[in-house]
Every structure is written in structure tokens, then in C-alpha cells.
Amino acid sequence: MKVTGITILFWPLSMVLSSDKIQSSKREVQCNFTEKNYSLIPADIKKDVTILDLSYNQITLNSTDTRVLQTYFLLTELYLIENNVTVLYNNSFDNLSSLEILNICRNSIYIIQQGAFLGLNKLKQLHLCQNKIEQLNADIFVPLRDLKLLNLQGNLISYLDVPPLFHLELVTLYGNLWNCSCSLFNLQNWLNTSNVTLENENITMCSYPNSLKSYNIKTVPPKAECQSKLPSPVSEDLYIHFQPISNSTFNSSLNNLTKNSEHVPLGKSWAFLVGVIVTALTTSLFIFIAFKCPIWYNILLSYNHHRLEEHEAETYEDGFTGNPSSLSQIPETNSEETTVIFEQLHSFMVDDDGFIEDKYIDIHELREEN
């Protein structure tokens, strides 16, 4: 009787739970559009779709695709395997707050903007395998607070800063071009001190330098100079304590506390900056020369003569007195033409008051002669 009474008592509760399960199974709507040769995400899919598979198409995930994709806000799983995605732009998945699995493997992704994963607060699995990613900023993972699986297999990554993913359980890193110099040991220390499992650890090998190619990135022996630069492990309590602080403030404070001197390798922006500076300096130099050349020419021209010596003066006077016929040989010219020629000759001279100052004429001698 007691068993029967307990069964009768909990029977309504069991009916409610079973009805919830039936409703949840009904809410799961799957749509498969694989191998349809689509270049854009279809806009006529059911708005209540929860699992959408668009693999093996020609989708680029451009701005049009992003607008359409954000209308399917009930999605929990999205598959874009083997499409033509090259760039993940900011807010590409902004409205997909219920998404738990995102698979974009086997595309040609080489750029992931910092805000690409904004809004994916419930994402648990992120698959970026077999793309062309060379560098990853650890800040792109900040919105993924519940991420448990990260797959970066088969890219071109040689360096990876420690991602701020304290709930991560499994990470796949093999098939990349890992440089096992000092820049890698922050990642190695994190793999060895955290609870994260490195999938296929035995084949996650170093690519550089050649002497370390036989080691995997988790067990490669650190050099003495690298060990002195390793930061102390960051616990989850520290993360929770600083969680209200912005990500940039947290990173700068953490770097100051650990005195970490390792940085992400510089990209090509410094070369562009140097080119801009050199171009600006060269242009300024040409402008300066263009303005200063006439002034320097006038100064040089004003000092291009010298005072006549006594014997030169006598020779000059004898030349005019001894050969007066030379003056008669000069053809007669019109006075107006002479004036025009004189003005044209002196139009190249920059003069303020119309007089030419000769600094070598002795003023006292002129006064005595007068």
C-alpha cells in the first residue's frame, strides 16, 4: 500500500517530466543542406531550426550570410565544413546565443577578427581544423566562457598564447608548425599544469628547430634560459576574482605580476609604419629643398663678385678709353626695347625695394668722391 501511495503521489511529477522530454525532442529541428552547391546561406529555412548542416557548399560567410544566419537564433549546432570561408569577421555569430557546437573545418580561414565569436556565450565545441590560420590572438576566446573543446588541428600555427579558457577540457593541436623555442614554453607550462587534455599528444610534434623535431610540444625539454621566463600558473580563483575587470586590464595586470617577457611575434604592421614614416620624411625634405633653393641661389648670386684690384680697375678703364670705336659698333636700339629686356633680365631676382645692394662698395669712399 505504501509503494502504491508513493507511486500515485509522484505520478503527476513523472508525467510532467516525460512531457518536457517529448516537447524538447519536438523542438529539435534538423535541416540538412549538404552538397547543394549553395554560395549563400538560404533565407527560407524554418526559423525554428536548431541543427543546421551547410557543409560541402560554396558559402563564404560574407555580410549577407551573416544577416541571414542571425535570423536562426534557435540554432544549437551549425556545420559549415568544406566551404569557401576565408575570414571570420566581427559579430559573425552575434545573435546565436544558444549555439553549442560550431564546426568550420576544412575551409581556407586565415584571419579571425577579435570579435568574431562575440555572443557565443553557450558554445561548448569550436572546430577550426584544417584551415590556413597562422596566428591567433588569445583574446578572441574571451567570449567563450563555457568552451570545453577546441580543435585547431592542421593549421599553420607556430605560436599560441595561453587562451583564457578555464573550463576547457580537450584541445587538439597536432598538424601545426610548432616552433619549440622559448616562445612555446608558456603554452607548454599551461598544458602541463592545467586540467586540459592534449588530444593526440604523441603526434603533436615540434617543427622547429631541427634538433627538437623528435619531441612533442608537451614533453620537449625546456632550455635553462626559457625556464627562468616561465610564468607561474594562473588558478581559476584568480580568474573569478578579476572577472569584473575588462580583458585588456586583466591581461596587462597579469603580465606585470608574472614579469613575462615573451610576446607574440610581430606581424607586418611595423613594416608599413616604417614605410609611412620614411615617405613622410622624404616628402618633407623635398618640400624644404623646393622652398629653400631660390633663397640659397640669391645668396650665392649676391656673393658671386669681388672687389676689383687696382691693376684690374686700370685695365678695365683702359679698355674703354683705348678702344672707343667699340662703342660705335654697338647697333642702335630702341630705348623701349632696352627697357623691356632689362626688366626681363631682372625679373628673376627677388628684390623687395628694387635696389641691388653691393656689400663690397665702401660707403665712405663714395661720400669723399661726391
RODO-2510 file (C-alpha; in nm, 4 decimals, decimal comma):
residues 370
     n   res          X          Y          Z
     1     m     0,0000     0,0000     0,0000
     2     k     0,2861     0,2382     0,0821
     3     v     0,4522     0,1701    -0,2513
     4     t     0,1248     0,2254    -0,4310
     5     g     0,0677     0,5509    -0,2422
     6     i     0,4170     0,6806    -0,3276
     7     t     0,3652     0,5867    -0,6910
     8     i     0,0332     0,7690    -0,7014
     9     l     0,1921     1,0687    -0,5290
    10     f     0,4813     1,1057    -0,7774
    11     w     0,2821     1,0047    -1,0856
    12     p     0,1905     1,3662    -1,1825
    13     l     0,5549     1,4733    -1,1485
    14     s     0,6716     1,1902    -1,3756
    15     m     0,4107     1,2846    -1,6313
    16     v     0,5337     1,6446    -1,6310
    17     l     0,8957     1,5358    -1,6818
    18     s     0,8048     1,2995    -1,9614
    19     s     0,6008     1,5697    -2,1338
    20     d     0,9005     1,8074    -2,1089
    21     k     1,1211     1,5465    -2,2752
    22     i     0,8679     1,4978    -2,5553
    23     q     0,8449     1,8742    -2,6089
    24     s     1,2236     1,9122    -2,6115
    25     s     1,2530     1,6343    -2,8684
    26     k     0,9884     1,8076    -3,0760
    27     r     1,1761     2,1376    -3,0531
    28     e     1,4841     1,9779    -3,2139
    29     v     1,4524     2,0680    -3,5810
    30     q     1,7231     1,9475    -3,8180
    31     c     1,7907     2,0829    -4,1647
    32     n     2,0458     1,9238    -4,3942
    33     f     2,1607     2,1218    -4,6989
    34     t     2,4913     1,9493    -4,7719
    35     e     2,6292     1,9316    -5,1267
    36     k     2,3752     2,1743    -5,2701
    37     n     2,6365     2,3995    -5,4299
    38     y     2,4987     2,6961    -5,2380
    39     s     2,7040     3,0165    -5,2497
    40     l     2,4811     3,1890    -4,9927
    41     i     2,3027     3,0664    -4,6824
    42     p     1,9369     3,0086    -4,7745
    43     a     1,6972     3,2609    -4,6252
    44     d     1,3879     3,0379    -4,6486
    45     i     1,4890     2,7821    -4,3864
    46     k     1,2498     2,7276    -4,0967
    47     k     1,3122     2,9882    -3,8303
    48     d     1,2806     2,7262    -3,5547
    49     v     1,5704     2,5190    -3,6894
    50     t     1,8094     2,4031    -3,4189
    51     i     2,0610     2,1886    -3,6118
    52     l     2,1753     2,3276    -3,9484
    53     d     2,4225     2,1469    -4,1718
    54     l     2,5522     2,3521    -4,4676
    55     s     2,8675     2,1513    -4,5329
    56     y     3,0222     2,0928    -4,8763
    57     n     2,8910     2,4099    -5,0408
    58     q     3,0456     2,7357    -5,1678
    59     i     2,9446     2,9602    -4,8763
    60     t     3,1866     3,2443    -4,7897
    61     l     3,0106     3,3714    -4,4760
    62     n     3,0023     3,7299    -4,6014
    63     s     2,7850     4,0109    -4,4665
    64     t     2,4754     3,8760    -4,6439
    65     d     2,5283     3,5305    -4,4932
    66     t     2,5756     3,6855    -4,1512
    67     r     2,2444     3,8736    -4,1684
    68     v     2,0584     3,5598    -4,2752
    69     l     2,2312     3,3428    -4,0191
    70     q     2,1332     3,5719    -3,7333
    71     t     1,7654     3,5092    -3,8075
    72     y     1,8098     3,1467    -3,6995
    73     f     1,8567     3,2403    -3,3363
    74     l     1,7431     2,8993    -3,2039
    75     l     2,0423     2,7165    -3,3523
    76     t     2,2318     2,4873    -3,1201
    77     e     2,4551     2,3236    -3,3818
    78     l     2,5992     2,4762    -3,7016
    79     y     2,8149     2,2888    -3,9514
    80     l     3,0000     2,4737    -4,2305
    81     i     3,2545     2,2052    -4,3190
    82     e     3,4406     2,2418    -4,6500
    83     n     3,3069     2,5724    -4,7767
    84     n     3,4889     2,8834    -4,9020
    85     v     3,5180     3,0773    -4,5777
    86     t     3,8431     3,2776    -4,5624
    87     v     3,7747     3,5425    -4,2958
    88     l     3,5688     3,5323    -3,9772
    89     y     3,4523     3,8904    -3,9318
    90     n     3,3419     4,0592    -3,6116
    91     n     2,9939     3,9614    -3,4908
    92     s     2,9606     3,6810    -3,7456
    93     f     2,7554     3,4772    -3,4943
    94     d     2,6326     3,7597    -3,2742
    95     n     2,2670     3,6540    -3,2423
    96     l     2,3295     3,2805    -3,1963
    97     s     2,3294     3,2843    -2,8170
    98     s     2,2050     2,9222    -2,7952
    99     l     2,4750     2,7761    -3,0209
   100     e     2,6719     2,4924    -2,8573
   101     i     2,8625     2,3352    -3,1491
   102     l     3,0322     2,5311    -3,4300
   103     n     3,2266     2,3384    -3,6909
   104     i     3,4091     2,5368    -3,9655
   105     c     3,6751     2,2797    -4,0522
   106     r     3,8351     2,2348    -4,3951
   107     n     3,7864     2,5896    -4,5197
   108     s     4,0548     2,8464    -4,6070
   109     i     4,0329     3,0645    -4,2981
   110     y     4,3459     3,2705    -4,2430
   111     i     4,2072     3,5691    -4,0491
   112     i     3,9878     3,5633    -3,7388
   113     q     3,8946     3,9082    -3,6153
   114     q     3,8938     3,9675    -3,2432
   115     g     3,5152     3,9962    -3,2115
   116     a     3,4297     3,7040    -3,4391
   117     f     3,2880     3,4907    -3,1567
   118     l     3,1007     3,7591    -2,9675
   119     g     2,7608     3,6388    -2,8472
   120     l     2,8522     3,2694    -2,8313
   121     n     2,8182     3,2520    -2,4548
   122     k     2,6977     2,8893    -2,4519
   123     l     2,9372     2,7466    -2,7090
   124     k     3,0911     2,4202    -2,5916
   125     q     3,2714     2,2930    -2,9042
   126     l     3,4700     2,5005    -3,1558
   127     h     3,6216     2,3213    -3,4545
   128     l     3,8648     2,5234    -3,6704
   129     c     4,0662     2,2305    -3,8047
   130     q     4,2382     2,2159    -4,1442
   131     n     4,2364     2,5846    -4,2284
   132     k     4,5200     2,8297    -4,3018
   133     i     4,5455     3,0007    -3,9641
   134     e     4,8964     3,1258    -3,8845
   135     q     4,8369     3,3407    -3,5764
   136     l     4,5635     3,3524    -3,3149
   137     n     4,5082     3,6291    -3,0664
   138     a     4,4121     3,4713    -2,7346
   139     d     4,1546     3,7480    -2,6791
   140     i     3,9233     3,6024    -2,9430
   141     f     3,8395     3,3209    -2,6980
   142     v     3,7287     3,5536    -2,4171
   143     p     3,3522     3,5394    -2,5000
   144     l     3,3624     3,1571    -2,4993
   145     r     3,3214     3,1152    -2,1263
   146     d     3,1746     2,7624    -2,1419
   147     l     3,4017     2,6202    -2,4132
   148     k     3,5100     2,2652    -2,3390
   149     l     3,6596     2,1505    -2,6726
   150     l     3,8925     2,3455    -2,9025
   151     n     4,0113     2,1868    -3,2276
   152     l     4,2956     2,3682    -3,4111
   153     q     4,4380     2,0636    -3,5892
   154     g     4,6002     2,1005    -3,9304
   155     n     4,6690     2,4746    -3,9478
   156     l     4,9908     2,6777    -3,9857
   157     i     5,0236     2,7878    -3,6236
   158     s     5,3761     2,8126    -3,4836
   159     y     5,2954     3,0019    -3,1654
   160     l     4,9877     3,0191    -2,9423
   161     d     4,9464     3,2297    -2,6351
   162     v     4,7669     3,0737    -2,3392
   163     p     4,3918     3,1058    -2,4099
   164     p     4,1817     3,2325    -2,1153
   165     l     3,9633     2,9200    -2,1177
   166     f     3,9423     2,7845    -1,7660
   167     h     3,6646     2,5352    -1,8435
   168     l     3,8439     2,3818    -2,1389
   169     e     3,8768     2,0042    -2,1179
   170     l     4,0138     1,8946    -2,4567
   171     v     4,2396     2,0720    -2,7071
   172     t     4,3650     1,9402    -3,0421
   173     l     4,6866     2,0990    -3,1729
   174     y     4,8621     1,8423    -3,3907
   175     g     4,9404     1,9108    -3,7559
   176     n     5,0721     2,2638    -3,6994
   177     l     5,4191     2,4166    -3,7458
   178     w     5,5141     2,4454    -3,3802
   179     n     5,8302     2,6400    -3,3054
   180     c     5,9654     2,4885    -2,9851
   181     s     6,1773     2,7869    -2,8854
   182     c     6,1251     2,9907    -2,5696
   183     s     5,8042     3,1404    -2,7099
   184     l     5,6313     2,7994    -2,6813
   185     f     5,7034     2,7286    -2,3162
   186     n     5,4160     2,9377    -2,1821
   187     l     5,1814     2,7084    -2,3716
   188     q     5,3738     2,4013    -2,2617
   189     n     5,3577     2,5071    -1,8991
   190     w     4,9821     2,5614    -1,9291
   191     l     4,9307     2,2173    -2,0828
   192     n     5,1287     2,0534    -1,8034
   193     t     4,9759     2,2424    -1,5104
   194     s     4,6089     2,2737    -1,6114
   195     n     4,3402     2,0086    -1,6378
   196     v     4,3307     2,0311    -2,0166
   197     t     4,3854     1,7086    -2,2140
   198     l     4,6003     1,7371    -2,5257
   199     e     4,4463     1,5069    -2,7868
   200     n     4,6928     1,3012    -2,9912
   201     e     4,9789     1,4181    -2,7752
   202     n     5,2249     1,1727    -2,9262
   203     i     5,1910     1,3217    -3,2750
   204     t     5,1758     1,6878    -3,1744
   205     m     5,5379     1,7388    -3,2711
   206     c     5,7807     2,0299    -3,2915
   207     s     5,8645     2,1563    -3,6402
   208     y     6,1466     2,3940    -3,5394
   209     p     6,4304     2,3805    -3,4584
   210     n     6,5528     2,0654    -3,6297
   211     s     6,7192     1,9362    -3,3141
   212     l     6,3794     1,9142    -3,1381
   213     k     6,1700     1,7585    -3,4157
   214     s     6,1593     1,4260    -3,2328
   215     y     5,9769     1,5801    -2,9337
   216     n     5,6116     1,6647    -2,8889
   217     i     5,5244     2,0115    -2,7631
   218     k     5,4203     1,8901    -2,4187
   219     t     5,7363     1,6961    -2,3322
   220     v     6,0083     1,8880    -2,5187
   221     p     6,2869     1,9652    -2,2675
   222     p     6,2942     2,3366    -2,1840
   223     k     6,6191     2,5272    -2,2004
   224     a     6,7606     2,6896    -1,8915
   225     e     6,7084     3,0431    -2,0221
   226     c     6,3470     2,9581    -2,1075
   227     q     6,2633     2,8180    -1,7656
   228     s     6,3511     3,1482    -1,5999
   229     k     6,0857     3,3178    -1,8154
   230     l     5,8014     3,0781    -1,7400
   231     p     5,5109     3,2467    -1,5588
   232     s     5,3530     3,0999    -1,2504
   233     p     5,0314     2,9079    -1,3219
   234     v     4,7107     3,1088    -1,3007
   235     s     4,4390     2,9463    -1,0996
   236     e     4,0696     2,9646    -1,1678
   237     d     4,0167     3,1535    -0,8409
   238     l     4,2325     3,4358    -0,9735
   239     y     4,0227     3,4479    -1,2888
   240     i     3,6974     3,4624    -1,0913
   241     h     3,8386     3,7366    -0,8685
   242     f     3,9303     3,9539    -1,1645
   243     q     3,6309     3,8631    -1,3810
   244     p     3,4607     4,2068    -1,3467
   245     i     3,7702     4,3702    -1,4841
   246     s     3,7931     4,4154    -1,8601
   247     n     4,0002     4,1685    -2,0531
   248     s     4,2689     4,4203    -2,1524
   249     t     4,3171     4,5309    -1,7908
   250     f     4,3351     4,1691    -1,6767
   251     n     4,5990     4,0805    -1,9337
   252     s     4,8170     4,3818    -1,8558
   253     s     4,7962     4,3184    -1,4805
   254     l     4,8758     3,9512    -1,5277
   255     n     5,1806     4,0345    -1,7389
   256     n     5,3070     4,2760    -1,4740
   257     l     5,2612     4,0227    -1,1949
   258     t     5,4335     3,7371    -1,3732
   259     k     5,7026     3,9551    -1,5367
   260     n     5,6529     3,7668    -1,8543
   261     s     5,8885     3,8936    -2,1197
   262     e     5,7590     3,6730    -2,4001
   263     h     5,5425     3,8442    -2,6600
   264     v     5,3558     3,7386    -2,9673
   265     p     5,5790     3,7728    -3,2732
   266     l     5,5303     4,0967    -3,4598
   267     g     5,3303     4,0965    -3,7793
   268     k     5,3825     4,3100    -4,0855
   269     s     5,2302     4,6276    -3,9409
   270     w     5,5707     4,7587    -3,8273
   271     a     5,6998     4,7462    -4,1863
   272     f     5,4017     4,9507    -4,3034
   273     l     5,4628     5,2021    -4,0237
   274     v     5,8299     5,2397    -4,1178
   275     g     5,7324     5,2905    -4,4826
   276     v     5,4864     5,5660    -4,3879
   277     i     5,7475     5,7436    -4,1737
   278     v     6,0152     5,7247    -4,4451
   279     t     5,7709     5,8551    -4,7069
   280     a     5,6685     6,1460    -4,4832
   281     l     6,0295     6,2411    -4,4097
   282     t     6,1275     6,2214    -4,7782
   283     t     5,8317     6,4373    -4,8828
   284     s     5,9132     6,6936    -4,6136
   285     l     6,2753     6,7048    -4,7311
   286     f     6,1737     6,7696    -5,0928
   287     i     5,9348     7,0469    -4,9866
   288     f     6,2073     7,2051    -4,7740
   289     i     6,4562     7,1958    -5,0631
   290     a     6,1973     7,3386    -5,3036
   291     f     6,1372     7,6389    -5,0787
   292     k     6,4975     7,6969    -4,9817
   293     c     6,6670     7,6609    -5,3232
   294     p     6,5645     8,0100    -5,4551
   295     i     6,6883     8,1734    -5,1336
   296     w     7,0198     7,9917    -5,1493
   297     y     7,0525     8,0851    -5,5194
   298     n     7,0026     8,4540    -5,4412
   299     i     7,2554     8,4438    -5,1581
   300     l     7,5095     8,2711    -5,3831
   301     l     7,4459     8,5216    -5,6614
   302     s     7,4925     8,8221    -5,4302
   303     y     7,8356     8,6912    -5,3258
   304     n     7,9429     8,5840    -5,6732
   305     h     8,1509     8,9014    -5,7372
   306     h     8,4546     9,0587    -5,5704
   307     r     8,6176     9,3962    -5,5479
   308     l     8,8406     9,4956    -5,8376
   309     e     9,2085     9,5209    -5,7673
   310     e     9,3924     9,8378    -5,8703
   311     h     9,5539     9,6817    -6,1789
   312     e     9,2187     9,5258    -6,2804
   313     a     9,0477     9,8640    -6,2496
   314     e     9,3103    10,0320    -6,4671
   315     t     9,2843     9,7598    -6,7306
   316     y     8,9073     9,7968    -6,7271
   317     e     8,9260    10,1753    -6,7767
   318     d     9,1942    10,1455    -7,0488
   319     g     8,9750     9,9018    -7,2332
   320     f     8,7041    10,1627    -7,2668
   321     t     8,9313    10,4654    -7,3306
   322     g     9,1734    10,2832    -7,5608
   323     n     8,9085    10,1425    -7,7901
   324     p     8,6285    10,3951    -7,8154
   325     s     8,5332    10,2594    -8,1539
   326     s     8,3943     9,9513    -7,9860
   327     l     8,1072    10,1555    -7,8552
   328     s     8,0293    10,2801    -8,2013
   329     q     7,9979     9,9226    -8,3228
   330     i     7,7036     9,8562    -8,0957
   331     p     7,3897     9,8758    -8,3022
   332     e     7,1403    10,1391    -8,2127
   333     t     6,8409    10,0002    -8,0314
   334     n     6,5197    10,1440    -7,9316
   335     s     6,5094    10,2713    -7,5718
   336     e     6,1793    10,0945    -7,5072
   337     e     6,3215     9,7586    -7,6204
   338     t     6,6198     9,8106    -7,3945
   339     t     6,3888     9,8772    -7,1011
   340     v     6,1865     9,5605    -7,1679
   341     i     6,4994     9,3457    -7,1939
   342     f     6,6346     9,4964    -6,8717
   343     e     6,3104     9,4231    -6,6885
   344     q     6,3029     9,0658    -6,8173
   345     l     6,6576     9,0035    -6,7078
   346     h     6,5866     9,1335    -6,3599
   347     s     6,2503     8,9620    -6,3195
   348     f     6,4295     8,6522    -6,1865
   349     m     6,5781     8,8475    -5,8992
   350     v     6,3751     8,8585    -5,5788
   351     d     6,4077     9,2179    -5,4563
   352     d     6,1992     9,3971    -5,2014
   353     d     6,2716     9,7624    -5,2773
   354     g     6,4010     9,7465    -5,6351
   355     f     6,7620     9,8241    -5,5430
   356     i     7,0596     9,5926    -5,5542
   357     e     7,2806     9,6141    -5,2533
   358     d     7,6512     9,5566    -5,3097
   359     k     7,8142     9,4859    -4,9778
   360     y     8,1629     9,5428    -5,1216
   361     i     8,1122     9,9125    -5,2072
   362     d     8,2754    10,1311    -4,9483
   363     i     8,0239    10,3965    -4,8443
   364     h     8,2930    10,6312    -4,7024
   365     e     8,4830    10,6362    -5,0339
   366     l     8,1627    10,7234    -5,2203
   367     r     8,0984    11,0149    -4,9853
   368     e     8,4526    11,1531    -5,0318
   369     e     8,4224    11,1306    -5,4129
   370     n     8,0913    11,3129    -5,4044
***
